[in-house]
Amino acid sequence: MSGKTGKTSGSGGKRGRSAITGRFVKQSTVRRHPSTTVNESASRASKKSK
């Protein structure tokens, strides 16, 4: 078995998104291009309908 499990980025529940294309980007890209990327909080709240 390799040491990696899944696609966890270790970013503390945040994910980067390009403000231009809307695509998800790596945290390293967010740090390189702060004016064209945003960090979004990845909420794990379940949506329950009442």
mmCIF file as Biopython writes it, N, C-alpha, C and O atoms, coordinates in Angstrom:
data_model
#
loop_
_atom_site.group_PDB
_atom_site.id
_atom_site.type_symbol
_atom_site.label_atom_id
_atom_site.label_alt_id
_atom_site.label_comp_id
_atom_site.label_asym_id
_atom_site.label_entity_id
_atom_site.label_seq_id
_atom_site.pdbx_PDB_ins_code
_atom_site.Cartn_x
_atom_site.Cartn_y
_atom_site.Cartn_z
_atom_site.occupancy
_atom_site.B_iso_or_equiv
_atom_site.auth_seq_id
_atom_site.auth_asym_id
_atom_site.pdbx_PDB_model_num
ATOM 1   N N  . MET A ? 1  ? 0.828   -1.196 0.000   1.0 0.0 1  A 1 
ATOM 2   C CA . MET A ? 1  ? 0.000   0.000  0.000   1.0 0.0 1  A 1 
ATOM 3   C C  . MET A ? 1  ? 0.863   1.247  0.000   1.0 0.0 1  A 1 
ATOM 4   O O  . MET A ? 1  ? 1.916   1.290  0.637   1.0 0.0 1  A 1 
ATOM 5   N N  . SER A ? 2  ? 0.409   2.256  -0.718  1.0 0.0 2  A 1 
ATOM 6   C CA . SER A ? 2  ? 1.133   3.519  -0.702  1.0 0.0 2  A 1 
ATOM 7   C C  . SER A ? 2  ? 0.682   4.337  0.500   1.0 0.0 2  A 1 
ATOM 8   O O  . SER A ? 2  ? -0.327  4.017  1.129   1.0 0.0 2  A 1 
ATOM 9   N N  . GLY A ? 3  ? 1.418   5.379  0.817   1.0 0.0 3  A 1 
ATOM 10  C CA . GLY A ? 3  ? 1.118   6.204  1.982   1.0 0.0 3  A 1 
ATOM 11  C C  . GLY A ? 3  ? -0.038  7.153  1.786   1.0 0.0 3  A 1 
ATOM 12  O O  . GLY A ? 3  ? -0.524  7.739  2.753   1.0 0.0 3  A 1 
ATOM 13  N N  . LYS A ? 4  ? -0.494  7.322  0.553   1.0 0.0 4  A 1 
ATOM 14  C CA . LYS A ? 4  ? -1.569  8.286  0.301   1.0 0.0 4  A 1 
ATOM 15  C C  . LYS A ? 4  ? -2.928  7.608  0.378   1.0 0.0 4  A 1 
ATOM 16  O O  . LYS A ? 4  ? -3.107  6.486  -0.095  1.0 0.0 4  A 1 
ATOM 17  N N  . THR A ? 5  ? -3.874  8.303  0.976   1.0 0.0 5  A 1 
ATOM 18  C CA . THR A ? 5  ? -5.239  7.804  1.028   1.0 0.0 5  A 1 
ATOM 19  C C  . THR A ? 5  ? -6.174  8.907  0.572   1.0 0.0 5  A 1 
ATOM 20  O O  . THR A ? 5  ? -6.291  9.928  1.249   1.0 0.0 5  A 1 
ATOM 21  N N  . GLY A ? 6  ? -6.827  8.734  -0.530  1.0 0.0 6  A 1 
ATOM 22  C CA . GLY A ? 6  ? -7.787  9.710  -1.022  1.0 0.0 6  A 1 
ATOM 23  C C  . GLY A ? 6  ? -7.139  10.954 -1.598  1.0 0.0 6  A 1 
ATOM 24  O O  . GLY A ? 6  ? -5.939  10.984 -1.872  1.0 0.0 6  A 1 
ATOM 25  N N  . LYS A ? 7  ? -7.966  11.987 -1.777  1.0 0.0 7  A 1 
ATOM 26  C CA . LYS A ? 7  ? -7.479  13.236 -2.355  1.0 0.0 7  A 1 
ATOM 27  C C  . LYS A ? 7  ? -7.556  14.369 -1.344  1.0 0.0 7  A 1 
ATOM 28  O O  . LYS A ? 7  ? -8.060  15.446 -1.663  1.0 0.0 7  A 1 
ATOM 29  N N  . THR A ? 8  ? -7.068  14.147 -0.143  1.0 0.0 8  A 1 
ATOM 30  C CA . THR A ? 8  ? -7.110  15.206 0.847   1.0 0.0 8  A 1 
ATOM 31  C C  . THR A ? 8  ? -5.967  16.170 0.604   1.0 0.0 8  A 1 
ATOM 32  O O  . THR A ? 8  ? -4.820  15.760 0.422   1.0 0.0 8  A 1 
ATOM 33  N N  . SER A ? 9  ? -6.286  17.452 0.604   1.0 0.0 9  A 1 
ATOM 34  C CA . SER A ? 9  ? -5.270  18.451 0.327   1.0 0.0 9  A 1 
ATOM 35  C C  . SER A ? 9  ? -4.670  19.020 1.601   1.0 0.0 9  A 1 
ATOM 36  O O  . SER A ? 9  ? -3.645  19.701 1.554   1.0 0.0 9  A 1 
ATOM 37  N N  . GLY A ? 10 ? -5.299  18.745 2.744   1.0 0.0 10 A 1 
ATOM 38  C CA . GLY A ? 10 ? -4.789  19.272 3.987   1.0 0.0 10 A 1 
ATOM 39  C C  . GLY A ? 10 ? -4.925  20.777 4.075   1.0 0.0 10 A 1 
ATOM 40  O O  . GLY A ? 10 ? -4.107  21.434 4.718   1.0 0.0 10 A 1 
ATOM 41  N N  . SER A ? 11 ? -5.948  21.338 3.437   1.0 0.0 11 A 1 
ATOM 42  C CA . SER A ? 11 ? -6.098  22.786 3.376   1.0 0.0 11 A 1 
ATOM 43  C C  . SER A ? 11 ? -7.024  23.317 4.460   1.0 0.0 11 A 1 
ATOM 44  O O  . SER A ? 11 ? -7.400  24.489 4.425   1.0 0.0 11 A 1 
ATOM 45  N N  . GLY A ? 12 ? -7.396  22.487 5.412   1.0 0.0 12 A 1 
ATOM 46  C CA . GLY A ? 12 ? -8.230  22.962 6.498   1.0 0.0 12 A 1 
ATOM 47  C C  . GLY A ? 12 ? -9.677  23.207 6.109   1.0 0.0 12 A 1 
ATOM 48  O O  . GLY A ? 12 ? -10.306 24.113 6.656   1.0 0.0 12 A 1 
ATOM 49  N N  . GLY A ? 13 ? -10.220 22.438 5.189   1.0 0.0 13 A 1 
ATOM 50  C CA . GLY A ? 13 ? -11.613 22.584 4.809   1.0 0.0 13 A 1 
ATOM 51  C C  . GLY A ? 13 ? -11.873 23.672 3.798   1.0 0.0 13 A 1 
ATOM 52  O O  . GLY A ? 13 ? -13.019 24.085 3.619   1.0 0.0 13 A 1 
ATOM 53  N N  . LYS A ? 14 ? -10.850 24.143 3.141   1.0 0.0 14 A 1 
ATOM 54  C CA . LYS A ? 14 ? -11.034 25.167 2.114   1.0 0.0 14 A 1 
ATOM 55  C C  . LYS A ? 14 ? -10.669 24.604 0.761   1.0 0.0 14 A 1 
ATOM 56  O O  . LYS A ? 14 ? -9.832  23.709 0.644   1.0 0.0 14 A 1 
ATOM 57  N N  . ARG A ? 15 ? -11.309 25.142 -0.256  1.0 0.0 15 A 1 
ATOM 58  C CA . ARG A ? 15 ? -10.980 24.737 -1.617  1.0 0.0 15 A 1 
ATOM 59  C C  . ARG A ? 15 ? -10.860 25.994 -2.454  1.0 0.0 15 A 1 
ATOM 60  O O  . ARG A ? 15 ? -11.596 26.961 -2.255  1.0 0.0 15 A 1 
ATOM 61  N N  . GLY A ? 16 ? -9.941  25.973 -3.376  1.0 0.0 16 A 1 
ATOM 62  C CA . GLY A ? 16 ? -9.725  27.136 -4.224  1.0 0.0 16 A 1 
ATOM 63  C C  . GLY A ? 16 ? -10.551 27.059 -5.486  1.0 0.0 16 A 1 
ATOM 64  O O  . GLY A ? 16 ? -10.795 25.978 -6.022  1.0 0.0 16 A 1 
ATOM 65  N N  . ARG A ? 17 ? -10.980 28.216 -5.956  1.0 0.0 17 A 1 
ATOM 66  C CA . ARG A ? 17 ? -11.749 28.273 -7.199  1.0 0.0 17 A 1 
ATOM 67  C C  . ARG A ? 17 ? -11.274 29.473 -7.996  1.0 0.0 17 A 1 
ATOM 68  O O  . ARG A ? 17 ? -11.045 30.549 -7.444  1.0 0.0 17 A 1 
ATOM 69  N N  . SER A ? 18 ? -11.129 29.279 -9.295  1.0 0.0 18 A 1 
ATOM 70  C CA . SER A ? 18 ? -10.741 30.371 -10.180 1.0 0.0 18 A 1 
ATOM 71  C C  . SER A ? 18 ? -11.915 31.313 -10.365 1.0 0.0 18 A 1 
ATOM 72  O O  . SER A ? 18 ? -13.030 30.873 -10.647 1.0 0.0 18 A 1 
ATOM 73  N N  . ALA A ? 19 ? -11.671 32.615 -10.208 1.0 0.0 19 A 1 
ATOM 74  C CA . ALA A ? 19 ? -12.725 33.606 -10.410 1.0 0.0 19 A 1 
ATOM 75  C C  . ALA A ? 19 ? -13.021 33.796 -11.890 1.0 0.0 19 A 1 
ATOM 76  O O  . ALA A ? 19 ? -14.075 34.324 -12.244 1.0 0.0 19 A 1 
ATOM 77  N N  . ILE A ? 20 ? -12.118 33.381 -12.749 1.0 0.0 20 A 1 
ATOM 78  C CA . ILE A ? 20 ? -12.293 33.560 -14.191 1.0 0.0 20 A 1 
ATOM 79  C C  . ILE A ? 20 ? -13.070 32.390 -14.787 1.0 0.0 20 A 1 
ATOM 80  O O  . ILE A ? 20 ? -14.077 32.590 -15.466 1.0 0.0 20 A 1 
ATOM 81  N N  . THR A ? 21 ? -12.603 31.174 -14.533 1.0 0.0 21 A 1 
ATOM 82  C CA . THR A ? 21 ? -13.217 29.998 -15.159 1.0 0.0 21 A 1 
ATOM 83  C C  . THR A ? 21 ? -14.253 29.322 -14.277 1.0 0.0 21 A 1 
ATOM 84  O O  . THR A ? 21 ? -15.133 28.626 -14.785 1.0 0.0 21 A 1 
ATOM 85  N N  . GLY A ? 22 ? -14.167 29.512 -12.963 1.0 0.0 22 A 1 
ATOM 86  C CA . GLY A ? 22 ? -15.086 28.845 -12.045 1.0 0.0 22 A 1 
ATOM 87  C C  . GLY A ? 22 ? -14.656 27.442 -11.686 1.0 0.0 22 A 1 
ATOM 88  O O  . GLY A ? 22 ? -15.357 26.747 -10.951 1.0 0.0 22 A 1 
ATOM 89  N N  . ARG A ? 23 ? -13.517 27.016 -12.190 1.0 0.0 23 A 1 
ATOM 90  C CA . ARG A ? 23 ? -13.031 25.661 -11.906 1.0 0.0 23 A 1 
ATOM 91  C C  . ARG A ? 23 ? -12.276 25.624 -10.590 1.0 0.0 23 A 1 
ATOM 92  O O  . ARG A ? 23 ? -11.747 26.635 -10.128 1.0 0.0 23 A 1 
ATOM 93  N N  . PHE A ? 24 ? -12.237 24.431 -9.990  1.0 0.0 24 A 1 
ATOM 94  C CA . PHE A ? 24 ? -11.468 24.245 -8.775  1.0 0.0 24 A 1 
ATOM 95  C C  . PHE A ? 24 ? -9.985  24.229 -9.103  1.0 0.0 24 A 1 
ATOM 96  O O  . PHE A ? 24 ? -9.563  23.674 -10.118 1.0 0.0 24 A 1 
ATOM 97  N N  . VAL A ? 25 ? -9.198  24.849 -8.224  1.0 0.0 25 A 1 
ATOM 98  C CA . VAL A ? 25 ? -7.751  24.897 -8.403  1.0 0.0 25 A 1 
ATOM 99  C C  . VAL A ? 25 ? -7.080  24.491 -7.098  1.0 0.0 25 A 1 
ATOM 100 O O  . VAL A ? 25 ? -7.715  24.458 -6.044  1.0 0.0 25 A 1 
ATOM 101 N N  . LYS A ? 26 ? -5.794  24.184 -7.182  1.0 0.0 26 A 1 
ATOM 102 C CA . LYS A ? 26 ? -5.035  23.789 -6.005  1.0 0.0 26 A 1 
ATOM 103 C C  . LYS A ? 26 ? -4.762  25.007 -5.126  1.0 0.0 26 A 1 
ATOM 104 O O  . LYS A ? 26 ? -4.806  26.147 -5.587  1.0 0.0 26 A 1 
ATOM 105 N N  . GLN A ? 27 ? -4.479  24.741 -3.847  1.0 0.0 27 A 1 
ATOM 106 C CA . GLN A ? 27 ? -4.159  25.824 -2.928  1.0 0.0 27 A 1 
ATOM 107 C C  . GLN A ? 27 ? -2.879  26.544 -3.333  1.0 0.0 27 A 1 
ATOM 108 O O  . GLN A ? 27 ? -2.728  27.736 -3.066  1.0 0.0 27 A 1 
ATOM 109 N N  . SER A ? 28 ? -1.958  25.833 -3.973  1.0 0.0 28 A 1 
ATOM 110 C CA . SER A ? 28 ? -0.733  26.486 -4.443  1.0 0.0 28 A 1 
ATOM 111 C C  . SER A ? 28 ? -1.052  27.511 -5.524  1.0 0.0 28 A 1 
ATOM 112 O O  . SER A ? 28 ? -0.394  28.548 -5.612  1.0 0.0 28 A 1 
ATOM 113 N N  . THR A ? 29 ? -2.055  27.226 -6.343  1.0 0.0 29 A 1 
ATOM 114 C CA . THR A ? 29 ? -2.483  28.171 -7.375  1.0 0.0 29 A 1 
ATOM 115 C C  . THR A ? 29 ? -3.133  29.392 -6.742  1.0 0.0 29 A 1 
ATOM 116 O O  . THR A ? 29 ? -2.939  30.513 -7.211  1.0 0.0 29 A 1 
ATOM 117 N N  . VAL A ? 30 ? -3.897  29.185 -5.686  1.0 0.0 30 A 1 
ATOM 118 C CA . VAL A ? 30 ? -4.534  30.299 -4.984  1.0 0.0 30 A 1 
ATOM 119 C C  . VAL A ? 30 ? -3.474  31.230 -4.405  1.0 0.0 30 A 1 
ATOM 120 O O  . VAL A ? 30 ? -3.623  32.451 -4.449  1.0 0.0 30 A 1 
ATOM 121 N N  . ARG A ? 31 ? -2.406  30.652 -3.863  1.0 0.0 31 A 1 
ATOM 122 C CA . ARG A ? 31 ? -1.340  31.476 -3.295  1.0 0.0 31 A 1 
ATOM 123 C C  . ARG A ? 31 ? -0.581  32.240 -4.374  1.0 0.0 31 A 1 
ATOM 124 O O  . ARG A ? 31 ? -0.132  33.361 -4.137  1.0 0.0 31 A 1 
ATOM 125 N N  . ARG A ? 32 ? -0.433  31.645 -5.559  1.0 0.0 32 A 1 
ATOM 126 C CA . ARG A ? 32 ? 0.286   32.313 -6.649  1.0 0.0 32 A 1 
ATOM 127 C C  . ARG A ? 32 ? -0.529  33.404 -7.318  1.0 0.0 32 A 1 
ATOM 128 O O  . ARG A ? 32 ? 0.024   34.388 -7.809  1.0 0.0 32 A 1 
ATOM 129 N N  . HIS A ? 33 ? -1.849  33.232 -7.339  1.0 0.0 33 A 1 
ATOM 130 C CA . HIS A ? 33 ? -2.727  34.166 -8.060  1.0 0.0 33 A 1 
ATOM 131 C C  . HIS A ? 33 ? -3.860  34.650 -7.150  1.0 0.0 33 A 1 
ATOM 132 O O  . HIS A ? 33 ? -5.020  34.310 -7.381  1.0 0.0 33 A 1 
ATOM 133 N N  . PRO A ? 34 ? -3.542  35.431 -6.129  1.0 0.0 34 A 1 
ATOM 134 C CA . PRO A ? 34 ? -4.584  35.834 -5.173  1.0 0.0 34 A 1 
ATOM 135 C C  . PRO A ? 34 ? -5.650  36.757 -5.759  1.0 0.0 34 A 1 
ATOM 136 O O  . PRO A ? 34 ? -6.757  36.834 -5.227  1.0 0.0 34 A 1 
ATOM 137 N N  . SER A ? 35 ? -5.330  37.455 -6.847  1.0 0.0 35 A 1 
ATOM 138 C CA . SER A ? 35 ? -6.309  38.397 -7.400  1.0 0.0 35 A 1 
ATOM 139 C C  . SER A ? 35 ? -7.332  37.721 -8.307  1.0 0.0 35 A 1 
ATOM 140 O O  . SER A ? 35 ? -8.388  38.294 -8.578  1.0 0.0 35 A 1 
ATOM 141 N N  . THR A ? 36 ? -7.037  36.511 -8.780  1.0 0.0 36 A 1 
ATOM 142 C CA . THR A ? 36 ? -7.965  35.845 -9.703  1.0 0.0 36 A 1 
ATOM 143 C C  . THR A ? 36 ? -8.513  34.531 -9.149  1.0 0.0 36 A 1 
ATOM 144 O O  . THR A ? 36 ? -9.158  33.774 -9.875  1.0 0.0 36 A 1 
ATOM 145 N N  . THR A ? 37 ? -8.258  34.255 -7.860  1.0 0.0 37 A 1 
ATOM 146 C CA . THR A ? 37 ? -8.775  33.034 -7.246  1.0 0.0 37 A 1 
ATOM 147 C C  . THR A ? 37 ? -9.400  33.362 -5.899  1.0 0.0 37 A 1 
ATOM 148 O O  . THR A ? 37 ? -9.074  34.375 -5.281  1.0 0.0 37 A 1 
ATOM 149 N N  . VAL A ? 38 ? -10.297 32.498 -5.452  1.0 0.0 38 A 1 
ATOM 150 C CA . VAL A ? 38 ? -10.938 32.673 -4.151  1.0 0.0 38 A 1 
ATOM 151 C C  . VAL A ? 38 ? -10.911 31.353 -3.400  1.0 0.0 38 A 1 
ATOM 152 O O  . VAL A ? 38 ? -10.908 30.283 -4.008  1.0 0.0 38 A 1 
ATOM 153 N N  . ASN A ? 39 ? -10.892 31.434 -2.064  1.0 0.0 39 A 1 
ATOM 154 C CA . ASN A ? 39 ? -11.000 30.255 -1.221  1.0 0.0 39 A 1 
ATOM 155 C C  . ASN A ? 39 ? -12.438 30.123 -0.772  1.0 0.0 39 A 1 
ATOM 156 O O  . ASN A ? 39 ? -13.047 31.098 -0.330  1.0 0.0 39 A 1 
ATOM 157 N N  . GLU A ? 40 ? -12.982 28.929 -0.881  1.0 0.0 40 A 1 
ATOM 158 C CA . GLU A ? 40 ? -14.341 28.667 -0.423  1.0 0.0 40 A 1 
ATOM 159 C C  . GLU A ? 40 ? -14.277 27.718 0.755   1.0 0.0 40 A 1 
ATOM 160 O O  . GLU A ? 40 ? -13.448 26.808 0.787   1.0 0.0 40 A 1 
ATOM 161 N N  . SER A ? 41 ? -15.148 27.928 1.717   1.0 0.0 41 A 1 
ATOM 162 C CA . SER A ? 41 ? -15.238 27.002 2.836   1.0 0.0 41 A 1 
ATOM 163 C C  . SER A ? 41 ? -16.020 25.779 2.392   1.0 0.0 41 A 1 
ATOM 164 O O  . SER A ? 41 ? -17.105 25.896 1.821   1.0 0.0 41 A 1 
ATOM 165 N N  . ALA A ? 42 ? -15.467 24.613 2.656   1.0 0.0 42 A 1 
ATOM 166 C CA . ALA A ? 42 ? -16.132 23.367 2.280   1.0 0.0 42 A 1 
ATOM 167 C C  . ALA A ? 42 ? -16.971 22.913 3.465   1.0 0.0 42 A 1 
ATOM 168 O O  . ALA A ? 42 ? -16.474 22.216 4.349   1.0 0.0 42 A 1 
ATOM 169 N N  . SER A ? 43 ? -18.232 23.303 3.486   1.0 0.0 43 A 1 
ATOM 170 C CA . SER A ? 43 ? -19.102 22.927 4.596   1.0 0.0 43 A 1 
ATOM 171 C C  . SER A ? 43 ? -19.600 21.501 4.407   1.0 0.0 43 A 1 
ATOM 172 O O  . SER A ? 43 ? -19.942 21.091 3.298   1.0 0.0 43 A 1 
ATOM 173 N N  . ARG A ? 44 ? -19.635 20.768 5.483   1.0 0.0 44 A 1 
ATOM 174 C CA . ARG A ? 44 ? -20.085 19.383 5.440   1.0 0.0 44 A 1 
ATOM 175 C C  . ARG A ? 44 ? -21.485 19.240 6.026   1.0 0.0 44 A 1 
ATOM 176 O O  . ARG A ? 44 ? -21.884 18.142 6.416   1.0 0.0 44 A 1 
ATOM 177 N N  . ALA A ? 45 ? -22.224 20.327 6.090   1.0 0.0 45 A 1 
ATOM 178 C CA . ALA A ? 45 ? -23.570 20.276 6.660   1.0 0.0 45 A 1 
ATOM 179 C C  . ALA A ? 45 ? -24.492 19.480 5.749   1.0 0.0 45 A 1 
ATOM 180 O O  . ALA A ? 45 ? -24.533 19.695 4.538   1.0 0.0 45 A 1 
ATOM 181 N N  . SER A ? 46 ? -25.217 18.575 6.343   1.0 0.0 46 A 1 
ATOM 182 C CA . SER A ? 46 ? -26.145 17.777 5.544   1.0 0.0 46 A 1 
ATOM 183 C C  . SER A ? 46 ? -27.424 18.567 5.316   1.0 0.0 46 A 1 
ATOM 184 O O  . SER A ? 46 ? -27.900 19.276 6.202   1.0 0.0 46 A 1 
ATOM 185 N N  . LYS A ? 47 ? -27.967 18.434 4.126   1.0 0.0 47 A 1 
ATOM 186 C CA . LYS A ? 47 ? -29.200 19.141 3.788   1.0 0.0 47 A 1 
ATOM 187 C C  . LYS A ? 47 ? -30.380 18.200 4.019   1.0 0.0 47 A 1 
ATOM 188 O O  . LYS A ? 47 ? -30.548 17.204 3.316   1.0 0.0 47 A 1 
ATOM 189 N N  . LYS A ? 48 ? -31.182 18.533 5.008   1.0 0.0 48 A 1 
ATOM 190 C CA . LYS A ? 48 ? -32.348 17.709 5.317   1.0 0.0 48 A 1 
ATOM 191 C C  . LYS A ? 48 ? -33.602 18.474 4.933   1.0 0.0 48 A 1 
ATOM 192 O O  . LYS A ? 48 ? -33.771 19.634 5.310   1.0 0.0 48 A 1 
ATOM 193 N N  . SER A ? 49 ? -34.465 17.834 4.197   1.0 0.0 49 A 1 
ATOM 194 C CA . SER A ? 49 ? -35.732 18.472 3.844   1.0 0.0 49 A 1 
ATOM 195 C C  . SER A ? 49 ? -36.759 18.186 4.928   1.0 0.0 49 A 1 
ATOM 196 O O  . SER A ? 49 ? -36.833 17.077 5.458   1.0 0.0 49 A 1 
ATOM 197 N N  . LYS A ? 50 ? -37.549 19.201 5.248   1.0 0.0 50 A 1 
ATOM 198 C CA . LYS A ? 50 ? -38.547 19.039 6.316   1.0 0.0 50 A 1 
ATOM 199 C C  . LYS A ? 50 ? -39.919 18.840 5.744   1.0 0.0 50 A 1 
ATOM 200 O O  . LYS A ? 50 ? -40.884 18.686 6.494   1.0 0.0 50 A 1 
#
